[in-house]
Amino acid sequence: MANSNNLIVVIVILFIILISIQYSLNKIIVLLRDIKGILMQNNRRNNNSN
């Protein structure tokens, strides 16, 4: 019985780790999209001023 309880705990911990990695990667993707948008706006301004 203790062995199956340990397995459940390990599976739950791995699941939580995977969720946190997914959340972090999603935040990074959102930030990169924001940076891309800012850079594209700056690029358009520079092209219009020339």
C-alpha positions as CSV (number, residue, x, y, z in Angstrom):
1,M,0.0,0.0,0.0
2,A,2.8,2.4,0.8
3,N,4.4,1.7,-2.6
4,S,1.3,2.8,-4.4
5,N,1.0,5.9,-2.3
6,N,4.5,6.9,-3.1
7,L,3.8,6.4,-6.8
8,I,0.7,8.6,-6.6
9,V,2.8,11.3,-4.8
10,V,5.5,11.1,-7.5
11,I,3.0,11.4,-10.3
12,V,1.3,14.4,-8.7
13,I,4.7,16.1,-8.2
14,L,5.7,15.5,-11.8
15,F,2.3,16.8,-13.0
16,I,2.7,20.0,-11.0
17,I,6.2,20.4,-12.4
18,L,4.9,20.0,-15.9
19,I,2.1,22.6,-15.3
20,S,4.6,25.1,-13.9
21,I,6.9,24.6,-16.9
22,Q,4.0,25.1,-19.3
23,Y,2.9,28.3,-17.5
24,S,6.5,29.7,-17.6
25,L,6.9,28.9,-21.3
26,N,3.5,30.5,-22.0
27,K,4.6,33.7,-20.2
28,I,7.9,33.8,-22.2
29,I,6.0,33.4,-25.5
30,V,3.6,36.3,-24.5
31,L,6.6,38.5,-23.7
32,L,8.4,37.6,-26.9
33,R,5.3,38.6,-28.9
34,D,5.1,41.9,-27.1
35,I,8.8,42.6,-27.8
36,K,8.2,41.7,-31.5
37,G,5.3,44.1,-31.7
38,I,7.4,46.9,-30.1
39,L,10.3,46.2,-32.5
40,M,8.0,46.2,-35.5
41,Q,6.5,49.6,-34.4
42,N,10.0,51.1,-34.0
43,N,11.0,49.7,-37.4
44,R,7.9,51.3,-39.0
45,R,8.6,54.7,-37.4
46,N,12.3,54.5,-38.6
47,N,11.2,53.7,-42.1
48,N,8.6,56.5,-42.2
49,S,11.1,59.1,-41.0
50,N,13.6,58.3,-43.8
